[in-house]
Amino acid sequence: MPKLITLQDPTSPAAEAFRTLRTNILFSALDKPIKTLLVTSPAPDEGKSSTVANLAVTMAQAGHVTILVDGDLRRPTQHTLWEIPNERGLTSMMLDSTLSKPPLQKVGIDNLSILTSGPLPPNPADLLSAHRMDDVLQLLAGEAEYVLFDAPPVLAVTDTALLASKLDALLLVIKAGSTRRDQAQRAKEVLQRANIRVIGVALSNAPRDSNMTPYYGAKK
């Protein structure tokens, strides 16, 4: 089992926070539907990959058929996190137009499938901006209610803006005590220039408030 709080300690405040995040995303889609969502961060090592993985788990646990896609074609981590092979994945679909079914992998969680990155290409930005990506997205959307993408940091490469422009919305992850204010501002500006729909910001690594008593399981 991967080291995800929603699986290892589902009754914890942190796991509940991911369920709250799921609910907020679903409510934000009432006026404008969200089927494909990209999760990223301004800079590396800010918790985007674990955030999108935990979010995917909560989506699946709520009964929504969900696909988690590793769209980071430079430093993919979902196959490592889930301890699954990465011989075939997103790049396999991109390069083989005859592939009509996504090479999804089951991970023992009802309603959840993983599409790893696949072999890393020499030109990720060109691959993600290609017309073939539209076909791939259509195939994935036909297999699930929600398709969540893990993507590279916004400020590191152009890949994220290119991919996000093809998706319904974007969630930005910032890390407490790590993400610099100027980085967050620059990321916001990059996304605004690309006309990306940013539905919100998720704070990772936030300290727990010791004054807050867990509602469920609280002792009288």
N, C-alpha and C positions, 0 to 999 in steps of 0.2 A: 504494500500500500504506500502511495506517495506521501511525503511529509506535508500534508495540507491540513490546516486547522479544521476545516469543515468535515474532514474524514476522521482525523485523530481525536478531536475533542469537539464533537458537534454541539454540545450544550454550553460551550464557553462563550463569553461575551464577544470574543473575536469572531467566532463562527456566526453568531447572531448578527454581527455587524455586516457580514457578507450577505446574509439573508435580507437585511434592511437595504443594502445596496441593490440587490436584485429587485426588491419591491419598488424602489425609487426609479429604477430603469424602466420597469414595466409601466409605472404610472406616467413617466415622461413620454411614453409611446402612445398615450391615449389619443392625442390630437394628430400626431404624425407617426405612423407605425415604424418600429425598429425591428428588422429581421436580421440584419448583419451589423455587427458592432465591432469596432476596433479598439483595443486597449493598448495604450502606450505610455511613455513617460518623457519628460524633457531630456534626461540624460541617462546613462547606463546605471545599473545596480540600484534602482529605486523601487523594485518590487512589482513591476508590471506583470511578469510572467506568473508569479505565484498568485497575484491578484486575479488575473483572468482565469487561471485554473480553478481557484476557489469559487469564483463567480459561476463558472461552467458547472461545477458540482452542485451548487445551490439551484441553478436553473433546472438541472436534470432531476434533482430531488423533489422539486415542485411539480414534476410530471411533464415538463417541457422537453421534447426531443431536441437535443443540443449537440452541435458539432463544435469542437474546439480545434482551431486551425493554427499551426505555427507558421505565421507569415514573416517571421524574422529569418531571412535567407542569408544572413551573415553570421549570426551567433545564436542559432536555434537552441532552445533549452527544454521544450516540452517533452521530447522523447527521453531525455535524461530524467526529468522530473517524474514521468510516469513509468520509467524503466521499460520502454518498448523499443522495437527496432525502428530504424530510420532509412531503410533502403529505398522505400517508395513513399511518396507524399505529395505535397503541393506542386513541387517542381515536376514530378512525374506527370501530373495532369496537364501542366502547362506545356510540356514538351511533346506529349503524345495526344494529338487531337482525336485519335480513335478510342481513347479511354473514356467510356461513357459512364462508368461507375467510379466514384471516388474510392481510393484505397484506404478506407477507414479502418481504424483499429478499436476494438472493444477493450475496456479497462476494468470490467467487473462492476460497473455502476449502471444501473438501469437508466435508459434514455440518453446516455452519454457516449459519444464516439470521438476519437482523436484523429486528426489528419496532421501528421508530422510535416516537417519542412521538405523532406526528401533530399536528394543530393544537392549540395550547394552549387549554384550557378556562378559563372564568372561575372555576370552582369545583372545583379538582382533588380536594379531600378528599371532596366529595359524590359525584363521579364514581367514585372508587376504592372507595368503600364501598357503591356501589349493587349490587343483586342481579345486574345485567347482568354485573358483573365475574366472578361465578361461572361464567356461561356462557362468557365469553371465556377464562377459565382452562381450562375443559374443552376448548374448541376447540384451544387451544395445546398442552395436554398430549397431545391426540390426534395432533399433528403431530411430536412429538419425544420423545426419551428424557429430556432435561433442558431445563428452561426457566429461564433466569437473568434476574433483574430488577435493573436499575440503579434506585435509588430516592433520593429526597432525603435530606439529613442528618436524623438522628433528632431532634435538638434544634431544628431550624429550623421544622418544620411537623409536623402530625399525620398527613400523608399516609402516611408510612412505616409507622407502627404499624397503620394501617387496612389497608394492603395486605398487610403481613406476617402479619396475623391470618388471611389467606386462603391463605397459602402454607405449605409444609412446614417451612421453616427459614430462618434468617437468619445471614449472615456479617457481622461488624462489622470495618471497616477503620479503623485508627488510624495516624497518620503520625508517624514518629520525629522528635523535635525540634520537633513542632508541636502535636499533640493534647495538651491539658492534662489532667492527672489528674482534675480535677473534672468535666470534660466527659465523659470516658470513664465515670466513675462514674454521672453523671446519665443518660447514654444507657442504661447497664445497668439502672438503676432504672426508666426509662420502659418498656423492653422487658419487664422482669419483671412490671410492673403489668399489661401487656397480654397476659401469658401467651404471649409469643413464644418459640419454640424457637431459642435462639442456639447454634449449633454450634461457634463459635470466633471468634477474632480474628486478622486478618491485619495484619501490620506493613508499611507502605509506607515508602519512602524510607530504608530501613535502610542504614547504611554497610557496605561490603563488608569482611570480615575478611581482611586481607592475609596472615595466617598460614595461611589455608585454601588448599590447592592444589587446583585443579579435578581431580576424579577422572578424568573423561574427557578425553583429549587431553593428559594430564600428561606432561611430558618426563622421562625417566630420566637 
